[in-house]
Amino acid sequence: MSDIVGIDIPKVTTWLSNHVEGAVAPFQFDIIAGGRSNLTFTVTDASGHKFVLRRPPTGSVLATAHDMEREHRIISAVGLTGVPVPETLAVCRDIEVNDAPFYVMAYVDGVVLDSPERAEPMSPELRRAAGEHLIDVLADLHEVDIDSIGLGDLARREGYIERQVKRWTTQWEKSKTRELPAIDEVAQRLARNLPEQVGVSIAHGDYRFGNLLVNTGTGRIAAVLDWELCTLGDPLADVGYVGVYWSDPGEEQLRANDPTGIDGFPTYDELVERYANRTGRDMSNIGYYRAFGAWRLAVISEGVYARYLHGAMGDQEIDQETLASFKEGTERLAEDALERLS
């Protein structure tokens, strides 16, 4: 078997055989997602049984941004609730095995709706069902008692938005490749008008169709993925972030990696109303959170653009069109955030 970047096949094979119940060597490793985030592999054993392995990107990275033990802990805890997540199977803390910690979880069947094309085969009724279930699952996540599932000490509970605004303002100063007055203007407005935090919830941090597995035959969310940005915080930040990606039916597509905007999906206003009815939370200031989500994503986008521009992404090739899309994406998101606050 040829080498696979990110997997030491002999050592990982031995470890899986010893630590994952029922796993039968030899294993086939196929990468699902690579690049700027954690590396995710489908592992198929000799009996055809599949599971999933996640590890940090190769090369030097911020340890905290890719903390496998933390991610494993969060998914294991959320798995005790009604929120759909893959079952965790094992975690490897010994970096002698694979140069970095990794964890293994159950394989879940489903489709990641990361483009309109992915949602095209679904009927308008199933698209609506998927949109409604997306917000229902988020509401359920925000209602979880963090202490009862052992996540009460995951992060600081209060001052979430204030800390985030400071953090991403600093990040912008470090990573910006040009002056963008809209970014500074939004940062100042967000800081001046900090909302009162409405309780403390698990905040997923990147909740959108691109990080969910959907059963396209039923319109139900099969699993919530990608918990690396998860923390404790203001639940409305997640709802606002959904709106950064969401396009109402017939509207211009806001993000190419989102399926909404085609017939059948609910409008964003309908999602907000549904969330309010389910949780009893006051949603009158959701525009602030939507602006915050767009601004934060603008800063993240600039960071990726800067790393590619300065060659810090190592051997990861990028074409000029993709590079330009990160640059323009930052500008568009900043303008969108400013508009939401005006």
N, C-alpha and C positions, 0 to 999 in steps of 0.2 A: 504493500500500500504506500502510495506516495505521501510525502510530508504535507501537512495542512498547517497553514500559518495560525498560530494560537493554540495548537494541540500537540502535545508530546505523546504520540500514539501509544508507544509501549507502556509508559508510566500511567497514563490516563486509563488505558485498558485494564491494567491491574487494579487500579483504584476503583474503577466502576464495578468490576467483578466482585470486589470485596465489600463495597459499601451501598450498592443499589440492589435492593432485594429483587431477585428474579432476573437480573441482567445477565445475558449469556454472550460471552466473547466469541468471535471477533466483532468489533463495532465499525459501522460506517459513519463518518462524520461529514455532514453537509452544512455549509454556512447559510444561515437564513438572513442575518443582518450583520453588516460589518461597517467599517468606516469610522465616523466621528463619535459613535456611541459604543456601548459595550458590545462585545462580539457574542452572537447567539448562534448555536449549532443545533440542528436536528441530529440525534444519535439513533441509529437503527441497529438493534442487536441481531445475533445470529438467528433468532426465532421470528424476526420481523417486527418485534415490539419496538415502539418509538418512545423516546423521551427527549428533553431539551436541556442543553448545557449552556450556561452563561458565564462569561469571564470578561475582565477589563480589556480595553484595546491593548495591543502590543506596543512596546516602546514606553518611554517615560511619560506618565500621566499623573495628574493630581489624584492621590490615593483616595481622598474623601469623595471625589466626584464619581468614583467607580467602586464604591465599597460593597463588595459582594456579600459579606456577612450581614451587613445592614439590610440590603435588599432581600436576602433570604429570610431574615427575621421579620421584615414587614409583611412579605407575602404569606409566610407561615401564620402570622397573627391574623391577617385579614381573612385567611382561609377558615378561621374559626367562626366567621360571620356568614351572612347570606350573600355577601358580595362575591361574584364569580371570579376566582383566580385559579391558576394552575396549582395542583397539589405539589408542595415541595417534597423532594425525595432524599436529598443529601447535600451537605456542604463540605467543601475541602478547604481547610485553612492552611495546609502545608504547602508552601510555595516551592518546595523541592519537587513536587509532583508535576506542576505545569507552569512554573515561573510566576504564577499569580494565583490568588484564591479563585475558586469557581463554585457554582452550585448547580444542582440538577433538579429539574421539575418535570411533572407529567406533561405529556404532549396533549394539546387540546385541539380538536378539529374546529376549523372556522376560517373565515376570510377577513383579512385586514382591508377595510374599505378606504384605501389611501389614494383613490382617484374616482372621478365620476364613472369611468369605464368599469371599475370593479362593482359598482352598484347598478349598472345598466340592466343586468339579467334579472334583477329583483323587480317585482311588481310595485307600483306606487303605494299600494296598501302595506307591503312589507317594508318599504323604505320608511313610511310613516311610523310603523311599529318599531323599527330599529332606532329611529330618532327619539321616540318616546321612551324606549327602554334605556337608551344611553343616559338620559337625564334622571330616570328612576334609579338606576344603579348608582349614579353620582350622589343622589339624595340619600340613598341607603348608606353609602360610604360615610357621608357626613353625619349620619345619625349614630354611628358606631360609638360605643362607650370605650374610649381609648384606654382607660385604666383596667377595664375588665379583660381586655385581650393582651395586656402587658406592654402597651406602647406609650404609657403615660410619661415615660422619661425619654422619649425619642428625640425631643427638641424642646426649646423654650415655647411656652404656650401663648404668651401675650406679645403685643407689639409686632405682629407678623409683617404687616404692610410697611410700617416704618422701617423695620430692619431690611426688608427687601428693597425699598427705594434707595436706602443708603448703599446697600451692597451693589446694586446694579448701576448706580451713579458712579461709584468707584470703578466698577468694571468697565464702564464706558470710557472713563479717563485713561484707563490702562490700554484698551484695545482699539480705540477709534483711529481710523486712517485719514479722517478729514473732519472739518467742522460741520456739524448739522444742527443749526439753531433749534429745530423742532424738538430734538432729543432733550436739549437743555431746558427748553421752555416747558415741556411735559414734566420733566423731573422736578422742576420748581413748583409747578401747579400741584403735582401729586403730593409733594412734601408739605405744601401749605394747607391742603384740604384733607388731611388724613382722616379716614372714616373711623368710627368707633367699631372695634372688632366685635362681630356678633357670635360670641362663643368660640370654642376651640374644637377643631375637627382634624381628622386625617386630611391633609391637603395633598392630593396626588401630584400636582405640579406640572403635568403634561397630559391632561385628560382630553382626548379627542379620538375620532374614529381611527386615526392612524396608529393608535396604541391599544386598540381593542380588537378582539377576535369576535366576529359576528357569525351566527348561524343564519346564512342567507335564505334558508328554507323556512325559517320560523320568524325571522326578524328579531331574534333575541341575542343579547350580548352573551357570548360563551365564556369570555375571560377578559379581564383587565390586565394589561401588560405594562412593562417599562416603568418600574417604580423608583428609578434612580434619583429623581428629583423630589420624592415624597418627603414630607415633614409634617409638623403640627402647625396649624395656622388658621387663618380666616377662611371659612368654607366658600365665601363668595368669590374668592380669587379663582377657584376652579371654574365656577359658573361663568365668570367674565372671560376666562381663557377659552372656553368652548366657543364664545362669540367672536374670538379673534379669527377662528377658522371657518365659522359657520356662514354660509351664503343662503339667503332665502331663495325659494324656488323662482327661477327666472332671472335672478340677479346675476351680475358678473361674478365669476368665481373668485373668491378672495384668495384662496390658497390652492395651488395645483394638486397638493397632496391630500385633498379632502373631497369627499364625494357629494357634499351638499350643493344645492343650487339647481339640482335637477328635480323634475316633477315628483311629488310624493312626500319628500322630507318636510317635517313641520318647519314653521318659521322660528327664528330665534326668540321672538316675543312669546310664542306659544310654549317654548321650552322653559322660559323664565317663569311664566305663569304656572306651568305644571310643577316646577320646582317649589314655587311659593306655596301652592296648595298642599304639596306633600310634606313640606318642612315647617310651614307657618312663619318663615322668615320674611322680613321686609326687604323687597327687591328694588325699592325706589331709587337706590343709588348705584344700580348695576352698571350704568355708563362709566362710572369711575373705575370699576374693576375691569371693565372691558378695555378701557384706555390703558390701565396699568399692565394688563396682559399683552397688549400690542407693543407697548413701550419696552417691556422686559424682553419680548421676543426680538425686537429690533436690536437690542444690545447683544443678545445671544448671536443673532445673524451676523452682526458686525465682527464679533469675536471669531467666528468661523472664517469669515472673509479675510480678516487680518492674518489668521494663522496660515491660510493657503497662500496669501500674498507674500508672506515672509518665509515661506517654505518650511513652516514648523509642523506640517502634517506629514513630513518624511516622504515616503515613496508613493503616497496616495495621489494618483494622477487626477487632474481636474481640467475639464475643457473650459474655454473662455466664456462660453454661453452660461455654464453653471456658475462660474465665478461672478459674472455680471449679474446673475439672478440673485446672488447673496447681497451684492452691493445695492441693487435696486430694491430688494426686499426690505433692507434696513430703512431706506428712505421712505418707502410706501407705508411701512408699519408706523414709522414716526409720525407721518402726516395723518394716518388713520387715528392714532392715539390723540393727537392734538384736536382733531375734528370731534372726537367723542367727548372731550372736555369742554369744548366751546359751546 
